[in-house]
Structures are given as structure tokens and as C-alpha cells.
């Protein structure tokens, strides 16, 4: 459900962390026990025409964070300069009326939304999810269906809501193996009861890469119970695949600009269709983007979710530039195809090294790998870093409640990644997989200090 960090490393090290063994230095030296050279140094930076990644690590963690398009970075810096130079109400209102509203129109068009007023700008997917979770009008006994692979902000956050409202939460698991769109839709439809109020799903899983057939799921669920509110976490889909929210027929959708859109941090969208707006109260009430407080009642559009008080409107404006950059690349379809191509190449190369890929066929963007032991997944993350590749290690999906969550290594490349980048990552992963466990433990321990 989430990405693992320092505490998970410490927990998995356990008592064995004190063992003194030879380690793999994070400086490019050969493996002390196997003699295998560990590739180091960024010999090829990401395509400078696309992203301003500088000379740092090769980014291959788009499921979490990406660099910005260079054009977006330049535009964002200029917006910030303008906003610093003139802090008057008139200047900021003019900026919102032109740049921010222009960005809203572009985002709406990209997402297949006819009326831009159905789009609210928020800080990220987490804030959008939280707005729906904590603002939804719910009563005791209302049932929430939650896909087990949802991100924590669209999963555990519902449990916090249940502490204040006695709602019923049900996790929906998918069985292992290949599943058709109708198979998945049927699983969710069968879970619907007369008490079901909300179904909440990630469009694409950040822990497996599974791409959910949202349109089919919504249709099957609505055939069972028409008034179920369907909320979609689009953190992994906006900017990654073609998205048409009108065609999906969902009630709400949240996404971030700092992932596959290659946009600014601190900016995202929350789509709420007009018929669903009255069911959701804003969780924060302050001035809207035009410095107007809703004294005479809440807006009946998604604007009610923008009453946050002072916000950095430059980040919202830069969303429009990110959409323009995607269009210049060829549009969402071209981006989706490019990601599919580089992921397919990566999977082929990983399989030649007998790396166990756990991502389902038909998924998108995310590659998760089982190296055989949680310590090896953590060591793989560190060896990738040594090879100047930014990846992640995560807790993976399970097919039922009560099962221990496996720890996997994850790569999520984007349009700026080349085959040379993939070759570099695969070589590092091969080294990590062959590493003795005591050596992996010592490497993780060294990283933790």
C-alpha cells in the first residue's frame, strides 16, 4: 500500500543488524565477496530537452516524483518572480484570472472534463483524497468499499474517518493471476450491498502497476446500486495514460502534478462532478483564489474545495505549462506509448537475468520485482542508488486479508529514460539479487548508520 523507508529497514534488520560482515561500499568499489563491479556515476543524464534533471541520479521513480519539464521549470520560475515583485491584490487577481484559469481549462481538456469549474486545484492527490474522505456526508452503517492496493491516503485515511463516524469499511482483494476487465468489474459488483455508499479505487496501482478498468467497474457497480459514489485516485494515471473522466463516469478524481505530468510540486487537481458536489463539505474554509470568503453559502461547483486561504498560485499556473509540454511531445497517447515501450524493454531485460517480475500483464508504468528476500529488495534500492539510479522499495500487494505484505523493489521509468538507463539499472539489480544475505544486511545497516 505504501513505500517503505527507514523504520521498515530497521524492523527487517532485527537482531542480525549487529553482525559484522563485508559490505558493499556506496562508492563504486567492487563487491568484496563476489568481486562483481557495481556500476557508479551518471554517465548519461536524462534528456535535457525534456526535463531539468541536472547531473544527479537518473530518475526512475516516476510513481513517486519526477523532475519538471525544462519549459515548466522556466515558466514556474518566472511566475514566482512576478508574484514576488508585485504582491498587490490586483496583480494576484489578474494572475489567477489569466494564468491559473487558463491552466484549469487546459487540465480539464486533458482530463476529458467539459466544464473547467468541475476542477479544483489542490496541493496533491493526498489533499484531494482527504477532501473526499473527510468531507463526504456519511451516516452510521454506511459501507465503504476500498481496493486493497489503494495508496495509504485512500485506504488508511478511511480508517481514521471511521473513528469519528461509525462507518463500515471493506477491503476488496483481487486474486492472483491474469484477470480480464469483466472479471475485475464482477468482483467489485458482487461486493456491493444495500449499505454501500462509496467505492474508492486507484486508477493504476503504485505497488503493482495494475491498471484498473474503471469504466467497466463503474458500470457494473451502478447496475447493482445506482447511487454509489465512485472516487478514483489518479496519482499514477494523470500524465501517464489517456484519461477521460466523463467517459469513466466516476464522481470524483484526485491527482498530482509532480508525478507523471512532469509538473510542479505542491499542485494537483480534484475533479468532482456537479451532482456529487453537495455531498462533500470542504474540510478547510478560508479565502478562495480571488481572496473572497464564501459568506453567502458554498459554491455548487468544485470551487468550494479551493477555499484554502493563501496558496502558491504559481504552482497552479505551471500546470498549464505541463499540459502544453505533454501536447508538444505528442499528447497523452504518445506519452503512454513511450512509457509502455521503455517498460516493455525493461521487463525483457530483467527476465533475461531471471528477475522475478510481480507486475501483472496489462499493467502500466510500474515494475515491481521480488529479489527473494526483503533484505535483498532494500539492498537493491541502495545498489541502484550507487549506480546513480533512483528507484524504490515497497510493500507489495496480497490476494487476501491477514497475509504478510512482501517487500519488493520498484522501478517506474518515464519518457526521459533511455535503454542505456534501463541497462544500467538491470546490471545493478543483478548484483543485488546475487548478494549474500549477511552482506545485504550489512549494507542496509551501513546506510542506516
C-alpha positions in Angstrom: 0.0 0.0 0.0 2.9 2.3 0.6 6.6 2.9 0.0 8.9 1.6 2.8 11.5 3.7 4.5 14.0 3.8 7.4 11.7 2.2 10.0 11.0 -0.7 7.7 14.7 -1.2 7.2 15.3 -1.3 10.9 12.5 -3.7 11.6 13.7 -6.1 9.0 17.3 -5.9 10.1 16.3 -7.1 13.6 18.9 -8.6 15.9 21.0 -9.6 12.9 21.9 -6.0 12.2 24.8 -6.2 14.6 26.5 -8.9 12.5 29.9 -7.7 11.2 30.3 -8.7 7.6 32.0 -7.4 4.5 29.8 -4.6 2.9 29.3 -3.2 -0.5 30.6 0.3 -0.3 28.4 3.1 -1.7 31.4 4.4 -3.6 31.6 2.2 -6.7 34.1 -0.3 -5.3 33.9 -4.0 -6.3 31.8 -6.3 -4.2 34.1 -7.6 -1.5 32.8 -11.1 -1.6 31.8 -11.7 -5.2 34.1 -9.3 -7.0 31.3 -8.1 -9.2 31.8 -4.5 -10.2 29.0 -2.2 -9.2 28.3 0.5 -11.8 28.6 4.0 -10.5 28.4 7.5 -11.8 25.7 9.0 -14.1 27.3 8.6 -17.5 24.1 9.8 -19.2 21.8 12.4 -17.7 18.1 12.3 -18.6 17.3 14.0 -21.9 17.9 17.7 -21.2 15.3 18.7 -23.9 12.6 17.2 -21.8 13.5 17.6 -18.1 15.8 19.7 -16.0 17.2 16.7 -14.0 20.7 18.2 -14.0 23.6 15.8 -13.3 22.1 14.0 -10.3 20.6 10.5 -10.1 18.9 9.0 -13.2 15.2 9.3 -12.1 13.4 6.1 -12.4 10.8 6.6 -9.6 8.1 8.5 -11.5 5.4 6.7 -9.3 6.7 9.0 -6.5 8.4 12.1 -8.0 9.7 13.4 -11.3 11.7 16.4 -12.4 9.9 19.1 -14.3 9.9 19.6 -18.0 12.5 22.3 -18.6 9.8 24.5 -20.1 7.7 24.1 -17.0 10.7 24.9 -14.8 11.3 28.1 -16.7 7.7 29.2 -16.6 7.3 28.4 -12.9 10.4 30.4 -12.0 9.0 33.4 -14.0 5.6 33.1 -12.2 7.3 33.1 -8.8 9.4 36.1 -9.8 6.2 38.0 -10.9 4.4 37.1 -7.7 7.3 38.2 -5.6 7.7 41.6 -7.4 4.0 42.6 -7.1 2.1 41.3 -4.1 -1.0 43.6 -4.6 -4.5 42.2 -4.7 -5.0 43.5 -8.2 -1.9 41.8 -9.5 -2.7 38.5 -7.9 -6.3 38.5 -9.0 -5.2 39.3 -12.6 -2.7 36.4 -12.4 -5.4 34.0 -11.2 -7.9 35.2 -13.8 -5.4 34.6 -16.7 -2.7 32.1 -15.8 -4.5 29.9 -13.3 -7.8 29.9 -15.0 -6.0 29.1 -18.3 -4.3 26.2 -16.6 -7.7 25.0 -15.3 -9.1 25.0 -18.8 -6.1 23.0 -20.1 -6.2 20.5 -17.3 -10.0 20.0 -17.8 -9.5 19.4 -21.5 -6.7 16.9 -20.9 -8.8 15.0 -18.4 -11.9 14.9 -20.6 -13.9 17.3 -18.4 -16.4 19.6 -20.3 -16.7 22.3 -17.7 -13.4 23.6 -16.1 -15.4 24.6 -13.0 -15.6 20.9 -12.1 -11.8 21.0 -11.5 -10.5 22.4 -8.2 -6.7 23.0 -7.7 -5.3 21.3 -4.6 -1.8 20.6 -3.4 -1.6 17.0 -4.4 -3.6 13.7 -4.6 -3.4 13.3 -0.8 -5.3 16.5 -0.3 -7.8 15.7 -2.9 -8.4 12.2 -1.4 -8.6 13.8 2.1 -11.2 16.3 0.9 -13.5 13.5 -0.3 -12.9 11.2 2.7 -13.3 13.8 5.4 -15.9 15.9 3.6 -18.3 13.2 2.5 -21.6 13.2 4.3 -21.9 9.7 5.8 -24.1 8.1 8.4 -23.6 5.2 10.8 -23.6 1.9 9.0 -22.7 3.3 5.6 -20.3 1.0 3.8 -17.1 2.0 2.0 -15.5 -0.5 -0.5 -11.8 0.0 -0.7 -9.4 -1.7 -3.1 -6.6 -3.3 -1.1 -3.9 -1.8 -3.4 -5.0 1.8 -2.7 -2.4 4.2 -1.5 -2.5 4.9 2.2 -4.2 8.3 1.7 -7.1 6.5 0.0 -7.0 3.5 2.4 -5.8 4.0 5.9 -7.3 7.5 5.8 -10.7 5.9 5.7 -10.0 4.1 8.9 -9.3 7.4 10.6 -12.6 8.7 9.3 -14.3 5.6 10.8 -13.0 6.7 14.2 -15.3 9.7 14.1 -18.2 8.3 12.1 -19.2 4.6 12.7 -19.0 3.6 9.0 -18.2 0.1 7.8 -15.0 -0.5 5.7 -14.5 -3.5 3.5 -11.2 -4.2 1.7 -11.6 -5.7 -1.8 -8.8 -8.0 -2.9 -8.1 -9.3 -6.4 -6.9 -13.0 -6.8 -3.5 -13.8 -8.2 -3.2 -14.5 -11.9 -4.4 -12.7 -15.0 -7.8 -11.1 -14.8 -10.0 -9.6 -17.6 -11.8 -6.3 -17.3 -15.1 -8.1 -16.8 -13.5 -10.4 -14.1 -12.4 -7.4 -12.1 -15.7 -5.5 -12.6 -17.6 -8.5 -11.4 -15.5 -8.8 -8.2 -16.4 -5.2 -7.3 -20.0 -5.5 -8.3 -20.5 -8.6 -6.2 -19.1 -6.7 -3.2 -21.9 -4.1 -3.4 -24.6 -4.3 -0.8 -27.6 -2.1 0.1 -25.5 -0.2 2.5 -22.6 0.6 0.1 -22.2 4.4 -0.2 -18.7 4.7 -1.6 -16.3 2.7 -3.8 -12.8 4.0 -3.9 -10.1 2.7 -6.3 -6.7 3.7 -7.6 -6.7 4.0 -11.4 -3.2 2.5 -11.5 -1.7 0.8 -8.5 1.6 2.3 -7.2 2.6 -1.1 -5.7 2.0 -3.4 -8.7 1.3 -1.3 -11.8 -2.1 -2.9 -12.3 -4.3 -0.7 -14.5 -7.9 -0.9 -13.4 -10.8 -0.9 -15.9 -12.6 2.0 -14.3 -15.3 2.4 -16.9 -16.3 -1.3 -16.6 -16.1 -1.3 -12.8 -18.3 1.8 -12.6 -20.9 0.4 -15.0 -21.1 -2.9 -13.1 -21.3 -1.3 -9.7 -24.0 1.2 -10.8 -26.0 -1.7 -12.4 -26.1 -3.1 -8.8 -26.7 0.1 -7.0 -27.1 3.4 -8.8 -26.2 5.9 -6.1 -22.7 4.6 -5.1 -20.2 7.4 -5.1 -17.1 6.3 -7.1 -13.8 8.0 -6.2 -10.6 7.5 -8.2 -7.1 8.1 -7.0 -5.4 9.2 -10.3 -1.9 9.8 -8.9 -0.4 7.2 -11.3 -2.6 8.0 -14.3 -2.6 11.8 -14.9 0.1 12.4 -17.4 0.8 8.7 -17.8 -2.1 7.5 -19.8 -5.1 8.9 -21.6 -7.7 9.9 -19.1 -11.3 10.8 -19.9 -13.3 11.3 -16.7 -16.5 11.9 -18.5 -16.2 8.5 -20.2 -15.2 6.8 -16.9 -18.3 8.2 -15.3 -16.7 8.5 -11.9 -17.9 11.0 -9.3 -14.5 12.3 -8.2 -10.9 12.0 -9.1 -7.7 13.3 -7.5 -4.2 13.6 -9.0 -0.8 15.3 -8.5 1.2 17.3 -10.9 4.6 16.2 -9.5 4.5 12.7 -10.9 3.9 11.6 -14.5 2.7 15.1 -15.5 6.3 16.3 -15.0 4.8 19.4 -13.4 5.5 21.4 -10.2 5.3 20.0 -6.6 2.6 21.3 -4.4 -0.1 21.3 -7.2 -2.8 18.8 -8.1 -6.4 18.5 -9.2 -9.6 17.4 -7.6 -12.4 16.7 -10.0 -16.0 16.5 -8.6 -18.9 16.2 -10.9 -21.7 18.7 -10.1 -24.2 16.2 -8.9 -21.7 15.0 -6.3 -20.6 18.4 -5.0 -23.4 18.9 -2.5 -22.5 15.5 -0.8 -19.0 16.8 0.1 -18.2 19.6 2.5 -14.9 21.4 2.3 -12.6 20.4 5.1 -10.9 23.8 5.1 -12.7 27.2 4.7 -10.8 30.4 4.0 -10.4 32.8 1.1 -10.7 31.3 -2.4 -8.1 32.1 -5.0 -9.6 35.5 -5.6 -9.4 36.4 -1.8 -13.2 36.0 -1.4 -14.7 34.2 1.6 -17.9 32.2 0.9 -20.0 34.3 3.3 -23.3 33.7 1.4 -23.0 30.0 1.1 -20.8 27.4 -0.5 -20.3 27.2 -4.3 -22.2 24.4 -6.0 -19.2 23.6 -8.1 -15.7 22.3 -7.3 -14.8 25.9 -6.4 -15.9 25.2 -2.9 -12.8 23.0 -2.5 -10.4 25.9 -3.2 -11.2 28.0 -0.2 -7.8 27.3 1.4 -6.6 30.8 2.1 -3.3 31.9 0.8 -1.8 29.4 -1.7 1.2 29.5 -4.1 -0.8 30.1 -7.2 2.3 30.0 -9.3 2.3 26.2 -9.0 -1.2 26.0 -10.2 -0.4 28.2 -13.2 2.5 25.9 -14.1 0.1 23.0 -14.5 -0.9 24.7 -17.8 2.6 24.7 -19.0 3.0 21.0 -18.1 -0.1 20.2 -20.2 1.4 22.2 -23.1 4.6 20.2 -22.8 2.7 17.0 -23.0 0.9 18.2 -26.1 4.2 19.2 -27.7 5.5 15.7 -27.1 2.5 14.3 -28.9 -0.2 14.3 -26.3 -1.2 11.7 -23.7 -1.3 8.9 -26.2 2.3 9.5 -27.3 3.4 9.6 -23.6 1.5 6.5 -22.8 3.1 4.6 -25.7 6.6 5.8 -24.9 6.2 4.6 -21.3 4.9 1.3 -22.4 7.8 0.8 -24.8 10.5 1.6 -22.2 8.8 -0.6 -19.6 8.5 -3.5 -22.0 12.2 -3.2 -22.8 13.0 -3.2 -19.0 10.9 -6.3 -18.4 12.5 -8.1 -21.2 16.0 -7.3 -19.9 15.1 -8.2 -16.3 13.7 -11.6 -17.4 17.0 -12.4 -19.2 18.6 -12.0 -15.7 16.0 -14.3 -14.1 14.5 -11.4 -12.1 11.0 -12.3 -10.8 8.6 -9.6 -12.1 5.5 -9.3 -10.0 3.6 -6.7 -12.0 0.6 -8.1 -13.8 0.4 -8.2 -17.6 -1.6 -5.3 -19.0 -0.3 -3.0 -16.2 1.3 0.3 -16.8 4.4 2.3 -15.8 5.4 0.4 -12.6 7.7 -2.6 -12.5 7.9 -4.5 -9.1 10.4 -7.2 -8.6 10.8 -10.0 -6.0 14.5 -10.5 -5.3 13.8 -13.4 -3.0 14.2 -11.7 0.4 13.2 -8.3 1.9 16.8 -7.5 2.7 17.7 -8.0 -1.0 15.0 -5.6 -2.0 16.4 -3.0 0.3 19.9 -3.7 -0.8 18.8 -3.4 -4.4 17.4 0.0 -3.7 20.9 1.0 -2.3 22.8 -0.6 -5.1 20.7 1.2 -7.6 21.4 4.5 -5.8 25.1 3.6 -6.0 24.7 3.1 -9.7 23.1 6.6 -9.9 19.6 5.3 -10.4 16.7 6.5 -8.2 14.3 3.6 -7.6 12.2 2.5 -4.6 11.4 -0.5 -2.4 7.9 -1.0 -1.4 5.5 -3.3 0.4 3.7 -5.3 -2.3 0.1 -6.5 -2.9 -1.5 -9.5 -1.3 -4.5 -11.5 -2.5 -6.3 -11.7 0.8 -6.6 -10.3 4.4 -4.1 -11.3 7.1 -1.3 -12.1 4.7 2.1 -10.7 5.3 3.0 -8.0 2.8 6.0 -8.8 0.7 8.8 -6.3 0.2 9.6 -5.7 -3.5 12.0 -3.5 -5.5 10.3 -1.0 -7.8 11.2 0.9 -10.9 8.9 3.4 -12.7 10.6 4.9 -15.7 9.2 7.8 -17.8 9.7 9.4 -21.2 13.1 10.8 -20.2 14.6 7.3 -19.6 16.6 5.5 -22.3 17.6 1.9 -22.9 21.0 2.7 -21.5 19.4 3.8 -18.3 17.5 0.5 -18.1 20.7 -1.5 -18.8 22.4 0.3 -16.0 19.5 -0.4 -13.6 19.3 -4.1 -14.6 23.0 -4.6 -14.0 22.7 -3.1 -10.5 19.7 -5.3 -9.7 21.5 -8.4 -10.9 24.3 -7.6 -8.4 21.8 -7.1 -5.6 20.0 -10.3 -6.3 23.2 -12.3 -6.1 24.3 -10.7 -2.8 24.6 -13.0 0.3 22.0 -12.1 2.9 24.6 -11.2 5.6 26.2 -8.8 3.1 22.8 -7.3 2.2 22.2 -6.9 6.0 25.5 -5.1 6.5 24.9 -2.8 3.5 21.5 -1.8 4.9 23.0 -1.3 8.3 25.7 0.9 6.9 23.2 3.0 5.1 21.2 3.5 8.4 24.4 4.5 10.2 
